Amino acid sequence: MEVIRGLAKAKDRLADIERTVAAIGVFDGVHLGHCRVIKNTCDCAAEMKALSLVFTFDYHPEGALNPKNGPPLISSTEHKIKLIKALGVDFCVIPDFKTELSGLSPEEFIRDVLVKKLKVKAICVGHDFRFGKARAGDIDLLKQLAVGLGLKVIIADPVKAEQKIISSSLIREMIMTGDLEEAGKLLGRPVSVLGTVVKGQQRGRDFNYPTANINPHHEALPPAGVYCIQAGYEGQMYKGLLNIGVAPTFEENENRIEVHLFDFNENIYGKDLEVIFVKKIRDEMKFSSCRDLVRQIQRSEERRVGKECRSRWSPYH
């Protein structure tokens, strides 16, 4: 999949392409409902002998003009790109919403952006799709515009799980309240965070439990505590422990994510890790000394984590 940032670059890149079929949306989390929209796109592209295209954004609509105002994302942009790529899409176009889209009317967005710049001949969206300035466009207007422009429109039906319509907001709430198993069912895969390894206090090396500090790039996180995890790095899966919290034993106040991987000793500063949550082991605790903390880590690794993380089980199986 080729990722194109900016409408000018997209127009140039697609200049010699006859037609595309586009899925349009934020696709935060790339959950089962999003996957249906994207599958419709790939299927329609194959039927029309066109190339498939996902048109998406860096931020949630509520934070498009000011990212700090938006809710945490289920998947940051790089995480989302990775998930979309796995679905077999040809292109992913990410515009600069603030400078390129925010002032466009619904009609201008469909006519001038999708049709003229991106060569779109068919549009695939979800049942609650909104578009254009102030989100003024809806499904009915999209169908009206499509008739005049000769576009095919495919609306994906809502995807339900246990009588609930799958949505990013519902999944986000489940993650942040710790209901990871149910969130995973709606995502169609285990809950994970893609983050960059940054420098921390490096205390773990002092007692032979080195940790990687993760910057999650505004992705939604489960509640504070210690988790059994698996981490993907350069095509390999590693098992380990993760702590979310403020490190009360060291009397810190800043919330942080620290990962300890078993049988792993590489310098990965600046690299990305995909951390997959397997199960919560316990809440975050304050210990009277570093020695007590180390003993608890050892007990977690040898007992419960020994069974749940060192086994052959994988969340992908």
N, C-alpha and C positions, 0 to 999 in steps of 0.2 A: 504494500500500500504506500502510495506517495502522499506525503503531507505537504500542503501548500498553505502558507500564511499570507493573508492579504488578498484583496480582490484583484488588484492589478496583476500580481504574479499569477493568480489563477486564470485570469483572462488570457494572458500570454501563453501559459502552459497548455491551455485547452483550445487554443486558436485553430489548430489543425484537426481537432477531434469533431466528428460529425454530430454526435448526440451523447447526452448523459442522462442517467436516472438518479434523482437526488432524494436522499432521506434528510429531513430537516428537523433539528431539535437540539436541546442542550445535552440530552443523553447522559445525564449524571448517573453514574453507576453502571450504565449499559446493562440494565436489568432485563428480565424476561420479556417485559413489554417492549422495551427498546429493541431487543433482539428480533422480535417479530417485525417491527418496522424495517429494520435493516435487511432482514431476510427477504421481505417483500421487494425491497430495492434491488437486491442482487438477482432475484428471480425475474423481475420485470426487465432488468438490464439484459439478461440472457435472452429473453423473448424478443426484445427490440433490437438485439445486436448492438447494444450500447455499452458504455462504461458506467459502473456504479460509483456513486459519490455520496459521501456523508458531509453535510454542511452543518457545522457545530460551532460552539463558542467556548471561550476560556472560562467564563464565569456563569453563575446562576443568574437568571433574569433580574432578580432583586438586587444583585450586586454588579450588574453590567457596567453601570456608569461609575460606581464606586465599590470595588470589590470588598472593602471592609464591611459594607452594609449587608452583604449577602450571607446566607447560612453556610455552614461548613459543607464542603462537597463530599459526596460519596467517593468520587474519583477525580483527582486533579487532572489537568490536561494531559500530561504524559502518561498517566495511568489509563485514562480514557482512550488515548490513541492506541495503546497496547491492546486493550480489550476489543476495540473496533477492528484493528488489523486482523485479529484472529478470526473474524467473521467473513473474511474474503473480499473486502471492499477494495476497489481500485484507487480511489482518491479520497482524501480527507481535507476539506477546505475549512480554514479557521480565519474568519475575517477579524478586523479590528472593529468591534461593535461600536465603540464610542465615536470613531471618526468616519466609519464607512457605512454604518447601518442605522444608527439611532434616530436620524432625522428623516428617514425614508417612509413614505406612506405605504400601506399594504400593496397598492397597485405598482408603485415604483420598485418595491422589493421584488415582486414576482417578475415584472416585465424587464426592468433594467439590470437586475442582478442575476436572477436565475436563468432567464431566457437568453438575454443578450450576452452576458459575460460567461456564463457557465454552460451554455448549450443544453439546458435542461429540456427534455421532452416529456418527462413523467415525474411526478412528485409523490413521495410516500411519507406520510405523517401519522401521528397518533390521533386518537379520537378527540383530544382536548387541545389541539394545535391552535396557537395564536401567533400573529405575525404583524409586522409593520409598526410604525410609531405609536407609542402608548398601547401596544398590543391590540390595535383596533380591528385587525383582521381575524376572522374566524373561519370555520370549515365551510359555511355557506358562501362567504365571499370568495374563498379560494376556489370553490367549484364554479362560481360565476366567472371569475377571471380566467379560469382554465378553458372555458368554452370559447371565449374570444381569442385566446392565444393558441388554441389547438393543443392543449396539454392534457395528458392523462393524469388523473388523481386517484391514488389508492389510500384509503383510510383504514388503518389497522384497528380492529376491534379491541376493546380493553381486555387485558389478560388478568385473570383472577386466580387467587390462591385462597382456599378456605373462605370463599364468598367475599373476599376483599379484593378490590381493584389494586393491582400492583402499581405503586408510584414511588418516585424518588423520595418524596417527603415522608411516606410511611416507612420506607427502609431506613432513612436517615434517623428517624425517631427510634426505631428498633436498635440500631447500632449504638446510639448515644445512651440508651437505657440498658444496654447489655444483653438484649435478646438476640444474640448472634446466630443461633440456630435458625430461628424464624427468618431473620434477615437474609441468611444464606439461601433459604428456600426461594425467596422472592428474587434474589439476584441470579439464581441458577448456578451458584458457585459459592465457596466459602468467603466470608468477609475478609478483606485484605486492605492493607495500606501500602502505597508505593511512596517511599520517602528517600531522601538523600542523607547519607551518613555525614555527620558534622562532628567537630571536636567538642568533647565534654570535659568533665573534671578529671577523667582518666583514673579514678580511684580503683576501679575494678581490677586494673593490672597489678595494683599493690597487693591484693590478696588472691591473685591467680584466677580471677573471674572477669576477664576483659569484656567490656560492653561496647556496642556501637550505639551512639546517640543518633536518633532519627529525626529529621525535619520532615513532617508529614505534608507540608504544602497545603495547609488549610483543609485537609481531608477530615471527615467526621471520625471521631475516636470513641471506643467503648469507655465505660467508667474506669476510674483509677483502680489498679490492682495488678496482680501478677498472672500472666497468661502463658500457657503452653502454646508454642507457635512453630510454624515452619517458615523458612525464608528462602526465596528464590534469588540466586545471584549467579549471573553468567551461565545460565542454563542448568545449574545444579540446585538441588534442594537440600537445605540444612535444617536440622531440628534444634530447638532451643527454648529459652525463656525470655519473656518480655515484661518489663515493668512500665506502667503508665502512672505518673504521679509526681510528687514533689520531693521524693527522697527524704522522708521525715527523720531517718536515722542521722542524717547529716545536717538537719535543720535548715533545709533549703525551702524556698517559697515558689520557685519557678517550676511550672509543670513541664515534664520532659518525658520522652520515650527512650528507654534503654533496652537493647537486645543483647543477650548472651547466646551465642551459637555454640553448639557442641562440636568438638573435633574440628575447629576452624581457627586459623591463626594467620589471617591475611590483612594487609593494610588496605582498607577500603574507604578511606576518607574521600569524600566527593563523589562516591559511586552511589547508585540507586539500589535499594533492597525492596523487594516486594515481601511484606510480612503477612502471613496468613494466620489468622486466629483459629486455633484448634479448640481450646477450652480455657475458661478462667479457673485458676487454681485457688486463689485467695485474694482478699482485699489487701491493700497496701498497709503495712505495719511499721511501727517505730520500734527499733531494737535498742537495747541498752548499750551495745558495743558493736564494733565492726565484726568481732569474732562471732557474736550471736547471729549477726546477719549472714555471715558465711556459712555457719552451721545450718541455718534455715534453707539457704540456697542448695546446699549439699543434700539435705533431706528431700527437698522438692525434686531435685534431679534424680536421686537414687530410688525414690519410692514412686510417688504418683506420676511424675514426669517420666520416670523410667518405663512405666507401663504404657503411658499414653503418647509419648513423643518419640521414644526410642524404638517403638515397634515398627512393623512394616506398614502400618496404616498410613494412608495418605488422604487428605480431604478431596483429592481429585478422583479417587477410586469409588 
